[in-house]
Amino acid sequence: MDYEHILYSLEDGVARISLNDPSTMNGVTEAMGLELVHALEDAAINARAVLLTGEGNAFCSGANLAAAQDMLADPKRDIGGQLDRAFNPLVTTIKSMQQPVVTAICGPAAGFGTGLAVAGDVVVMAENAYFFCAFCHVGLVPDGGSTYLLAQAVGRVRAMQMMLLGEKIDARTALDWGLATKVVPDEDLDAEAMKLARRLAAGPRSLGLIKRAAWDALDSSFETALQIERQAQREAGRSEDFLEGVTAFMEKRKPAFTGR
C-alpha cells in the first residue's frame, strides 16, 4: 500500500511508523488513522517490534478538528463516528498485537495523541515533549483510550487533573508519574527509541506473551491473573526461544532469539 499520511519502513525486525503531516503537527484524520491501522497490521505479520513516532516537531496534536468543520451545522452531528471507523481500531491494534510497541514522543502528544502515546508498551519522551489532554478546552471528551490508560498509569486523581483541568504535563513530570519509560535529550530521541525497539525485536517469543498477560491483568482479579500467567508460561516454555535461552545460559553465552 502506498501511504499518503504516514511513513513506514522495516529494518532489523523493527517497523518504524511515523505520522507525517508536520504542517498540522501531525493532526490525525480518519484517512491517517486507517493508514496507521494498515501499517500496524503489516507490522504484526512482518516485524518483531514497532517504533511509532511523528515527523517534525510534534508527535501528534490530536484529531484534526479542521476535518470536522463541515459537520458543525448539523445538530445531529456525531463527532465520535471517526472513533468507530479509525481511531479506536488504531489503539486496539496496538494493544492486541503481540509485537512490543515503542512510542517516541517529541513536542506535544495532545488530545487523541495522548492516548496514542501512552498506548505504547515502552514510552520514550524527548525533554521538550509533553502530554496535553486538551479536550476540555474545545468541549469534548477524552478519547483514544485516555480515560482508561491515564487512570491506570497515574491514578484517578492525577488523571482527573489532566482531563478536567487540561494542563500540560512535561516530560520530567510524566516520568515521575509513570507515564514515560525514559526521557532523553531531544536530539537523541529517535536513536534511543530505535535502540530500544531493536532490543525488543531481538528478544524471545515470550515478549509477546508478557505483553498480552500484562494487558489482560489490568481488568482481571488476582486469581485470574495467576491463570493467565500459567497459560502464557506453558506457551512460552514450548517455544524455540526458551530452548535457546536455557542452552545459552548453560553455555554461558548470549542467546540468539528468533521470535519463535
C-alpha positions in Angstrom: 0.0 0.0 0.0 1.2 3.5 -0.9 0.8 5.8 2.2 -0.1 9.5 1.9 -0.2 10.4 5.5 2.4 8.3 7.2 5.9 6.9 6.7 6.6 3.2 7.0 9.9 1.3 6.9 11.1 -2.1 8.1 14.7 -2.7 9.3 16.3 -5.1 11.7 12.9 -6.5 12.6 11.6 -3.1 13.6 8.7 -1.5 11.8 9.2 2.3 12.0 5.8 4.0 11.6 5.7 7.8 11.6 2.8 10.2 11.5 3.7 12.5 8.6 1.8 15.8 8.5 4.1 18.3 10.1 2.0 21.3 8.9 -0.7 20.3 11.4 1.8 19.0 14.0 0.6 15.5 12.9 -3.1 16.1 13.4 -4.8 12.8 12.8 -7.6 12.5 10.2 -9.7 9.4 9.6 -7.5 8.7 6.5 -4.3 8.8 8.5 -5.9 6.6 11.2 -6.8 4.0 8.6 -3.3 4.1 7.2 -1.8 3.6 10.7 -4.0 0.6 11.3 -2.9 -0.9 7.9 0.7 -0.3 8.8 0.4 -1.9 12.2 -1.4 -4.9 10.7 1.5 -5.3 8.3 4.0 -5.0 11.1 2.1 -7.7 13.0 3.0 -10.0 10.2 6.5 -8.9 9.2 8.1 -7.2 12.2 9.2 -8.2 15.7 8.8 -4.8 17.3 7.3 -1.4 16.3 8.5 2.2 16.7 5.7 4.7 16.5 6.6 8.4 16.2 5.8 11.7 14.5 7.7 13.7 11.9 8.7 17.3 12.6 8.4 18.9 15.9 5.4 17.0 17.3 4.3 13.5 18.0 0.6 14.2 17.5 -1.5 17.4 18.0 -4.7 15.3 18.3 -7.6 14.8 15.9 -7.5 17.3 13.1 -10.5 19.4 14.0 -10.5 21.2 10.6 -11.9 18.0 9.2 -15.0 18.3 11.5 -15.9 21.9 10.4 -18.4 20.6 7.7 -20.4 18.9 10.5 -20.9 21.9 12.7 -24.2 23.0 11.1 -25.8 19.6 11.7 -27.5 19.4 15.1 -27.4 15.6 14.9 -23.7 15.5 14.2 -21.7 12.6 15.6 -18.1 13.6 16.1 -17.5 10.2 17.6 -18.1 8.4 14.3 -14.4 8.5 13.3 -13.6 6.8 16.6 -15.5 3.7 15.5 -14.1 3.8 12.0 -10.4 4.5 12.6 -9.2 5.8 15.9 -10.5 3.0 18.2 -9.2 0.3 15.8 -5.8 2.0 15.9 -5.3 1.9 19.7 -6.9 -1.6 20.0 -4.5 -2.9 17.3 -1.6 -1.6 19.3 -2.9 -3.3 22.4 -3.7 -6.6 20.7 -0.7 -7.2 18.5 2.0 -9.4 20.0 4.8 -7.1 19.0 6.0 -4.6 21.6 5.3 -1.1 20.6 7.7 1.8 21.4 6.2 5.3 21.2 8.7 8.1 20.7 7.4 11.5 21.7 8.7 14.8 20.5 6.8 18.0 21.3 3.1 17.7 22.0 1.2 14.4 22.5 -2.1 16.3 22.6 -5.8 15.2 22.5 -6.1 11.9 20.8 -2.3 11.9 20.7 -2.2 11.4 24.4 -4.0 8.1 24.2 -2.0 7.1 21.2 1.3 7.8 23.0 0.5 6.0 26.3 -0.9 3.0 24.4 2.7 2.1 23.7 4.3 -0.6 25.7 7.5 1.5 26.1 7.2 5.3 26.1 10.3 7.4 25.3 10.0 11.2 25.6 12.2 13.9 24.4 13.0 16.6 27.0 10.8 19.1 25.1 7.8 16.6 24.9 4.6 17.0 26.9 1.2 15.5 27.3 -1.8 17.8 26.8 -5.2 16.2 27.3 -6.9 19.3 25.8 -10.4 18.0 25.2 -12.0 20.2 27.9 -10.7 23.3 26.0 -12.9 22.5 23.0 -15.9 21.0 24.8 -15.1 17.4 24.0 -14.4 14.2 26.0 -11.1 12.4 26.1 -10.7 9.6 23.6 -8.0 7.3 22.3 -8.4 5.2 25.4 -7.2 8.2 27.6 -9.8 7.8 30.3 -8.7 4.2 30.9 -5.0 4.4 30.2 -4.3 7.6 32.2 -6.2 6.3 35.2 -4.4 3.0 35.1 -1.0 4.8 34.8 -1.2 7.7 37.2 -4.4 7.0 39.3 -7.8 8.7 39.2 -6.9 12.0 40.9 -3.9 12.8 38.6 -5.9 11.6 35.6 -8.7 13.9 36.5 -6.2 16.8 36.8 -5.0 16.1 33.2 -8.5 15.7 31.8 -10.7 18.2 33.8 -8.1 21.0 34.0 -6.5 20.3 30.7 -3.0 21.1 32.0 0.2 20.3 30.1 2.3 17.6 31.7 6.0 18.0 30.8 8.4 15.0 30.2 10.0 15.0 33.6 6.7 15.1 35.4 5.4 12.3 33.1 8.4 10.2 34.0 7.8 10.8 37.7 4.1 9.9 37.4 4.8 6.7 35.5 3.6 7.9 32.0 7.0 7.5 30.5 9.7 4.9 30.4 12.6 7.3 30.0 13.3 10.9 29.0 16.2 11.6 26.6 17.7 14.8 25.0 15.7 16.0 22.1 18.4 15.2 19.5 18.7 11.6 20.8 15.1 10.7 20.7 14.9 8.7 17.5 18.2 6.9 18.1 17.4 5.9 21.7 13.9 4.8 20.7 15.2 2.7 17.8 17.8 1.2 20.1 15.1 0.0 22.4 13.0 -1.2 19.5 15.9 -3.2 18.1 16.5 -4.7 21.6 12.9 -5.8 21.8 13.0 -7.1 18.2 15.9 -9.3 19.2 14.0 -10.7 22.2 12.3 -14.0 22.7 8.8 -15.1 21.7 7.8 -14.7 25.3 7.8 -10.9 25.0 4.5 -11.1 23.1 3.1 -13.3 25.8 4.3 -10.9 28.6 2.6 -8.1 26.8 -0.7 -10.0 26.4 -0.6 -11.2 30.1 0.1 -7.6 31.4 -2.8 -6.1 29.4 -5.2 -8.9 30.4 -4.2 -8.5 34.1 -5.4 -4.8 34.1 -9.0 -6.0 34.1 -8.6 -9.2 36.0 -8.7 -10.4 39.5 -5.5 -11.6 41.1 -6.7 -15.2 40.7 -7.4 -14.7 37.0 -4.0 -13.1 36.5 -2.4 -16.2 38.0 -4.2 -18.4 35.5 -3.2 -16.1 32.6 0.4 -16.3 33.7 0.2 -20.1 33.9 -1.2 -20.4 30.4 1.3 -18.0 29.0 4.2 -19.9 30.7 3.1 -23.1 29.1 3.1 -21.4 25.7 6.5 -19.7 26.3 8.0 -23.0 27.6 7.2 -24.7 24.3 8.9 -22.1 22.2 12.2 -22.5 20.4 13.4 -19.3 22.1 13.0 -21.0 25.5 15.2 -23.9 24.4 17.8 -21.4 23.1 17.6 -19.3 26.3 18.3 -22.2 28.6 21.0 -23.6 26.3 22.7 -20.2 26.1 22.5 -19.9 29.9 24.2 -23.3 30.4 26.8 -22.5 27.8 27.4 -19.0 29.4 26.8 -17.1 26.1 24.3 -14.5 24.8 21.2 -16.1 23.4 20.2 -15.7 19.8 16.5 -15.4 19.8 14.4 -15.8 16.7 10.9 -14.8 17.9 9.7 -18.4 17.6 
